[in-house]
Amino acid sequence: MKSILLSLTILILLNCVNSFAAEERPPNFIIIFCDDLGYADLGCFGAEKIKTPQLDRMAAEGMRLTSFYSTSGVCSPSRSSLLTGCYPRRVNMHVNQKNLCVLFPADRKGLNPSETTIAETLKGKGYATLCVGKWHVGDHPNFLPHKQGFDSYFGIPYSNDMNRKEVPLPLVRNEKVIEAPVDQTTITSRYTKEVVQFIHASKDKPFFVYLPHTFPHVPLFASPRFKGKSAHGRYGDTIEEIDWSTGEILKALKEAKVDERTLVLFTSDNGSRQKGSNLPLRGRKGQTWEGGQRVPCVARWPGKIPADSASGEIISTLDLLPTLAKLAGADLPDNPIDGKDCSSILLGKKGAKGRTSFYFYQMDQLQCVRAGKWKLHLALESKKRNWGKPEGEVSAQLFDLDADIGESKDVSGQNPTVVKRLLALAEEAREELGDGKRQGKGQRKAGWVKEPSPRLMQSPK
């Protein structure tokens, strides 16, 4: 009898210890980041021709964030912000070495390894970290994911249209090119396989997955299973395959029995360029109209994020690093960041508020300020730019986004006090981050190398 009681006592204690350990273990995080996905390209955001049942289900089980912003209308700057929680100008990732809007293969410039990324922030709490997909913040070995806190990397180091005769589009595992040019028809399924395998291998410890998809950036490719199946052409094919991929990842979380301890967030780096829909927003990729930077966002965490919910609070990719750090109990980077913890919004806490202000930069120039429902387009110089040239001369214009989400009616004349307040916010941004040739006191250096190192297949020895 004593031995039976002792055994029962030990079992109870073990269960208590295991339960306590499970409760203490921080949550897993998966960020799925599309490339050039329009605001209305998902069913749960209004798409009619493109079918996204998995993402629609994810929204029904989680939260839609309807005022979610990328920090740039193009690729490299927006990715630097997600990774570091900083505006691109703060980390000098707003232009490349030739003052163009994104990085190109074998550029000398990249995200400085001294910057602290989400991956590095979470590794301090024992997270396993994986990056799969399009990197695009530097392709020299010093700038690749393994130097930015990721245990492993599998993907294309920049945009899929950067296929050059002298540098065929590479598929990279860690630092090594394993295929060039990469077969893009299978890339979404191969990304998915990598993530699913990682989930199962890492189920007994906290993990972080960053999955920046290659598509729907052009050129467009889809696997035979999805090619020609969408009512919205090849563009729709790529999104429907990404939807399938998301479903496979959610299924893997359930199979690994970590679904209820995993936050999954799905969004895009900027708005659609041509084939997609940014409606009811004005503008497109490369612009600071809403259609260039307001992107669809869905977040799901069973039992934590309220099901079938939505929030119109202002949130940005800037806010992901401090939000995940808060949920993981991790320390924030030592260097100043621009992100704000928005975990209370995701968790559905009553009265939770988002950002009080948000700045829209186009390359080196501050173009807009948003605060609450108001968005002020600043007076801009007319000058040639390689992306998103303003639609003619743009004078200072104010829009009430609650009443006019399409930015069609300038109400600056009726609201001079609001204009004055937002101009003051703009001056704060110029002081801290800079504007044009004016340097900001909070700007830091990008990473540089003397000699570029193209990602090429190594010759067999």
N, C-alpha and C positions, 0 to 999 in steps of 0.2 A: 504493500500500500504506500509506504514512504517513497519507494522508487517511482511509483506511478505519479504521486503528487509532485515529486521533484522534476520528473520529465515534463509534466503539464506546466509547472512554473517556468521551466526553461523555455518551453515553446511560447508561452505568453510573453515572456521577456524578449525573446527573439523577434516575435511579431511586432512588439512595441518599438524595438530598436529599428527594425526594417521600415516600419511605418514612419517613424521620426526621420530616418535618413531620406526616405522618398520625399517627405514633405520639405525637408531642408534643401534637397538638391534643386538648383535653379532650373528654370524652364529652358527648353530648346527653342531656337529661333530659325526660321527659314524666310529669307527675303527673295521673292521672285520678281525680277526686274526686266520688263520687256523693252524693246528698242523701237521707238517711233509708234507706239500704240496710241490711237486716238481716244479722246474722252468718251465717245459713244460707240466704241468698238466691242464692247461686251454687252451681253443680253441684259445684265443687271444695271447697266448704265444707258440702255436705250437702243442697242443694236437690234435690227430686225432681220437682216440677211445673214449675219454671222451668228452661228449657233455656239453657245458657250455653256452647256449644261453643268459642267463641273464647277466653273467659277460662279454661276448663278446659284448653285447649291451652297458653295462656300459663302456667298453673301447672305443667303437665307439662314445659315448657321452662324453668321458673324456680323460684321459691321461694314457698311459702305462709308467711306470718307469722301465727301463730295466737294470739299475745298482743300484738296491735297495738291501740293505744288512741288515740282522739280525746281531747282535753282537756275536752270538754263534751258534754252530751247534746243540745245545740241548736246552731243554725246559726252565728250571728255569732261567738260566742266561739271555736268550734272552728276557724273559718277564720282568725281572727287568729293563732292558734297555729301553724297550718301555715305561714303566710306569714312569721312573725317568729321562730319557734323559742322563743316565750315563753308561759308560762301566761297565760290571759286577764286575770287580776288584775294581773299585772306591767305590762301595757300598757293597763290600765283598759278592757278590752273585754268584761268579764264581764256588764255591764248597759248599757242605753241611758240616755238622759237622764232618763227617767221611772222608772228602776229596774225596767224590764221586761227579759226575758231576751235579747231580740234587738233589732237595729235595725229601724226602720220607715221607710217612704218619707219623705224630707225631714226626717229627724232632724238635729239640730244636731251630733251626735256622730259620730265615725268614727275609723278607725285613723290615728294621728298620722303625717303625712308624714315626720316626723323619724325614725321607726322604720325599721330596715333590713330589707328583705324578702329572700326568696330571689332574686327577680329582680334586685334591686340588687346583691346579693352576687355573682351570676354575671356581671352586666354589667361588673364590674371585670375580668373575664377575657375580655371581648370577645364575650359571648353575645348572640345575637338572642333577644328575649323576647316571648312572646305569652300573653295571657289570653283564654280563650273560655269563656263560661258565666256561672254565678251568682256574683256578687262578694260582696255582703252584708257589707261592713265599712265602709259609708259611701257614699252616692250623691251627695253634694255634689261638684262638680268637684275640689276640693282633696283628696278622699279616693278618687277613682277610680283605676283601675290605672295610668294614665299618670303619676300622681304617686307611684307606688310601684314604679317600675322596669320597667314593661312598655312595650315599644315600641308595642303596639297592643292594643285591646280590642274584643271583639264579644260581647254577651250581655245578660242581664237583671240589673240591679244589685242585686236582692234576691229574696226568695222569690216563687214563682209564684202564691201565694195572696194576694198583696198588691196586688190589682187594685182600685183605688178609682175612683169616679165622677169625682172631681176630678183624680185622677192615674192615668190608664189604664196598665196594665202595659206598661212600655216595653222595646223592644229598642234597645240603644245600640251605636253604633260610635264608639269613643273617647269623646268627650263628647256627641255628637249623637244624639238620639232619631231613629231611622229608621223606626220602626213602633210604633203604639200604638192599641189593645192588640195585643200580639204574638200571632201565630198559633202557638200552642203545639204544634199537631199536627205541625209541620215542624221544631221547634226542634232536636231531636237530630240530624237529618240536616244541618241548616244548620251546627251546631257542628262536625260531622265534616268537612264540606267546607272550612271555614275552616282546620282543623288540617292536613288533607291538603295543601292549597295551600301552607301555611306550610312544611311539611316539604320539599316540592320546591323552594320558593324559597330555603330556608336551608340546603340540603344541603352547601354548601361551607364552612360555618363552624359553630361550636358553637351550639346553640340550646336554649332552655328553653320548654316548653309547660306551662301550667297550665290544665287543662280541668275546671272544677267544673260537673258536669252539673246540670241543673234537676231531674231526676227520680231516684228515684221519690217525691219530695215531692208532696203533693197540692196542687191537683187534677191528676189523671192524664190524660195525652194520649199518643197514639201515632200514627204516620203510618199511612196506609191499608195499607201493606205489612205492618205488625205488629199493627194493631188487631184484636182478637178472635182472635188466633192462639195465645196462650199458654193453657195449661191452668190458669193461676192468675189469670185475669181480666185487667183492665186494668193492675193492678199488675205482673203478669208480663210483659205486653206492653211496658211501658216498660223493664224490665230486659233483655228479649231484644233490644230495639232498641239499648240501650247496649252489649250484647255485640256486636252487629253493628258498631256504631261502633268498638269496640276492634279488631275484626278489620280494618276498613278502615284504621285508623291503622297497625297492624302491617304490613299489605300495602304501605302507602305507604313505610314505612321500608325495606322490601326493594327496592321499585322505585327509590327514591332512593339505594340502595346505602349506607345508613347504619345498617342493622339491627344490625350487630355493634358499633357504637360508640354505641348508645343504650340507656339504662336507662329502662324503663317501669314505673311503679308505679301500681297500681290499688287504691283503698280508698274509705272513706265518711266523712262528717262526724260521724255518730253512728248509733245503732241504729235499727231500724224502729219506727214508731209503732203501726200497727195491722195492715195487710195483710200485712206481711212476717213472716219468722221470725227470731227471735234465739236459737233453741234451739241448744245445750242451756243457754244462759245465762238467768239470771233478769232480768226487768225489760224496759224499753223506752226509747224516746227520751225525753229529759228527766229521766232518773233516773241515779243513780250506782251502781245495780246493774250487773253486767257487761253486761247486754243494752243498756244505754244508751250505753256508751262503748267496749266492746271490739268492734271492727269487722273484717270480712274484709279481708285485704290480700294482694296478689299482686305480686311483683317479678320482672322478666325483663330479662336482659342477656346475650345469647348469648356464650358463651365466658368469661364473667366470673362470673355467678351460676350456681351448680351446678343442673343440670336436675333436675326432679322431686324437689326438696328441700323441707324445712320447718324452721322454727325456732320454738320456744316461748319464746324470750327476750323480755323486756319491752321493747317499742319503742313509740314514740309519734310522732304527727305533729310533736311538738316536735323530734324528732331529724332531720327531713328536711333542714332548712337546714344544720346542721353536717355532715351526711353528704354532701350534694351539694357543699358547699364543699370538703370533703376530697378528693373524687374529682376536682373541677375544679381543685384547687390554688389556691382562692380564699381570701382573708382572711376571718375571722369579723367580725361587727359589733363596733364599739367598745363599745357598751352591753352589759351582761351579758345572756345568754340562758339558757334552761333546757334546751335541747336538748343531746344527747350524740351524738357521731359513732358511727354503727352500721355503717359501711361494712364492717368486718371480718366482721360477721354475714352481710351480703348476699353477700360474696365467698366465704363458706363456709370461713373460716379456723378451724382447729381450736382449740377452747377459747374462742372469741369470746363475750363476755358483753354482755348488754343493760343496761338501766337497773337500778340497785340500788333505786330507789324511784320511786313515781309517786303524784301527788296528784289526788284527785277533788274538784273544786269544783262546787257547784250555785249559779250566780249568785255571790253574795258570800260564800257559806259553804263552808268546808272540811268535807267529809262523810266522806271515806274516804282511807286510805293503803294502798298496796300495796308490799310488799317481799318479793322472792322469791316463794314460793308463798302467802304470807300476805296477807290483805286485812282491814283493820280498819275497820269502820263506827263512826264516832264517835257519841257521845251528841249528839242534836240537839234544839234547841228546837222545840216544836210551834208553827208559825206559818204563816200563809197565804202561799203562793207562787204565782206565775202559771204555773209549769211544774213538773212533777215533784214534787208535794207528797209527802213521805215517807209510807209506809204506816203511819199512826198514829205514836205515840211510838216512837222508835228509840233503844234503849240501846246502849252500846258492845258490838259483836259482832265476833267474829273468825272468819274462814273460811279453811280450807285449800283453795285453789283447785285444787291437784293432785288431791286426793281428792274434792273437792266443788265442781265448776265451777258448779253451779247455786245456790251460796250458800244451802244449806238447813239446815245444821247449825252452830250457834254452838259453837265450841270454845274460847271465851275462858277459861272456868273451868279447863280443863286446861292452858292455856299462859299463865300470868300473866307470865312473863318476856318472851314475844313481845309481849304487849299493851303492856307497859311500854316496850319498844324502839320499837314503832310509834307510841306516844303521844309519845315524844321526837322522832320524825321529824315528827309533826304540829306540834309546837311550833316546830320549825325552819321549817316552811312558814309558820306564822302570823307568825313574826318577819320573814321575808323578803317574803312575799307578802300578808300580812294575812288576816283572817278576820272576817266580819261588819263591824262598825263599826271594828274594830281595823285600823289602817293598817300596811302592811308597809314596812320600810325600803327595799326594792328596787322599790317601785311607781313607775311613771312616768305622765305625763299622756296622756290620749287627745287626739285632735284635736277642736277645737270651732270652729264658725262662728257669728257673731252672727245671721245671717239664713239660714234654710234655702233651698235652691234645688231645687225638685222637678224631676225629669227629665220634661220635657214636649216634645211636638212643637212646633217653631217655626212660627209662622204664616208662610205664603208672603208674600214681599215683592212 
